[in-house]
Amino acid sequence: MAHVTYEYIDRLLGQALLLGDHGTLARRLTELIDDYSSGDVPRATVMVMAAEEWRQAGQPARALELFRRAIDDGGDAGIDPRCGIADTLFELDRPGEAREIIAAVRAEGRVDPQSALYLAETLAAYGDLEAAHEWATEGVRLGPDDPGLRDALLRTRYRIRVDLGLGEDTIDAMLDS
C-alpha cells in the first residue's frame, strides 16, 4: 500500500522529464493508483495525471480508461476528468462524442477555471475557436484565485481572439495589470 505525496509525484515527474519517457511515467503512476492507500494527493488526481501521460505515450485507450476511473472514484481530480475524455475523443477522431461530453459539462454549470482552460485549449487545438473563446471567457469570469491560472486563461483567450480576428476588449486589458 502506498502513501502518495506531492513530493513523490514531483520526483516521478522530474525523472520523466529528464528521460522524456511518458510511457514509463504512465506505468508508474498507474501502479501507484493500484497500490494507493492514502496521501495528500487525491487518488483521482493521480488517475488524471496517469491518463495524461498515457496520452503523451500514444496510448489514448488507456487514457480514456483512467479518465473514466477518475470520474468513478469521485475524488478531487484537479480538473473535471470529462475534459480529458473530450480531448482524447478528439484525438481519436470522434468529435461528435467529444462535443457531447463538452455539452454535458456546460449543461451542469459547475465548471471550474482549470477545466475551462483545458476545454478552451482543446477546442482551439481542434479548430473550434468560437467555442474555445467562450470557455476561456467563462474561465476568466469565474475569477480564479491562482494568478498563474488567471494569466493562462487571459493569454489563451487573447490568442484565440487574435486568431478570430477580434479586437482587444476590456478582459484582454487585464493582461496588462
N, C-alpha and C positions, 0 to 999 in steps of 0.2 A: 504494500500500500504506500502511496506517495503523498507527501505533503508538498503542495505546489506553491512556490513563492515567485514574486515578480523578479527577484534576484536570479533565481534559477532559469526562468524564462529568458531573461536578458542575456544570460550566459549562452543559452542554446541559440538565440537569435544572432549573437555576436559570432559564434563559431560558424554558423551557416553563412553569414555574410562574408566572412573571410574565405570560406571554401566555395561560395557560390553554388551550394548544393541544396536545393529546395527539397529534393526527394528524401534525403536523409533527415532533414529537419521535420518534414511532414510525418515520416515514420516515427521519429522520436516523440513528437507531440501526440500522435495517435496512441502510442504505447503509454504515454503519460495519462491520457484520458482513461484508458482501460485500468490503470493502476491507481487512479485518483482516489484519495480518501479525504483530504482536507486541504486547506491552503487559503492564502489571501488572493489568489487568482481564481475566480469562479470557473467551475468546470466548463460551462457553456462558452466562456471566453476562450479557453484552450481549444475547444472544438472549432470555433470560428477561426482561430489562428491556424490550426491544422488544416482546415478546409482551404484557407487562402494559400497555404504552402503546397497543398496537393494541386491546386490550380496552376501555381507557378511551375510545378514539376510536370505539367502536361497531363494531369490525371483528373479531368473535370468530373467524372462519375464519382470518384471517391470524395471529391469536394462537395458535390451535391449531398451525398450521404451524411457527411459531417455537419453541413449546414442544417439539414433536417434533424439530425440528432440534437443539435443545439436548441432548436425550437422545442423538441420533445422534452429536453432537460428542464426548460423553463427558467433557468437561472440567468443572471446578468451576463449577456454576451458582448457587451460593449456597443454593438450595433444590432439592429434588427436582422437576424440571420436571413430573412427573406430577401434582403438586399443582395446578399451574396448569391442566393439561389437565382435571382433575376439576372445578375451579371453572368453567372455560369451558363444559364439557359441561352442568353445572347451569344455567348462564346460557342455554344453547341448548335448555333443556327436554329434556335427555337424561339424566335422573337415574340410570337403570339403568346406563348406560355409566360415568357418574361414580363410582358406588358400586363397580363392578367394578375400576376403577383404584385407588380407595382401599383396597379389599380386597387388591389386589396389593401395594401399598406396605406394608400391615400384615403381610402374609404373609412378606415378605422380612425383617422385623425389624431393619432397618438405618436407621430413621428418625432424623433429626437434630432438635434442638429447634426450629429455624426452620421446618422442614417441618411439624412437629407443630402449631405455632402457626397456620400457613397453613391446614391442614386443619381445625383447631378452628374458626377464624373462618368458613371456607367452610361447614362443616356447620351452624354456628349460624345463619348467614345464610339457609340453606335449610331451617331448621326441625328438624333432627335434633339436638336438644340433648343427648340421651344420648351419641351418638357424639362430638359436639363436646367434651363433658365428658371422655370417655375420652382423646381426643387431647391436650387441654390438660393433663390429669393426666400423661400419658405424657411430654409435653414438659418439665414441671416435674421429673419424676423422672429425666430424662436429665441434669439438673444443668448447664444452660447456663453457660458461662464468662462470657458477656456479661451484666452486671447489668441492662441495659436489656431484653434479650430475656427474662431471667428474670422481671422485673417485668411485662412484657407478657403472658407466659404466665399469671402469677398473677392479673393483672387480668381477663384473658379468662376464665379458669377460674372466678373469683369471680362475674363477671357471669352466666355460664352457670348456675352453682349457684343464684344468686338467681332466675333465670328458671325453673329447675326446681323452685323452692320448697324447696331443700335448706338445712339449717342450716350454719353455719360449721364448718369442720373444722381439723385441725392444719396442713394445707397452706395454707389460707386465712390462718392466723395468720402465715405467712411474709411476708405483705404488710406487716405492722406492723414487721418487723425491718429 
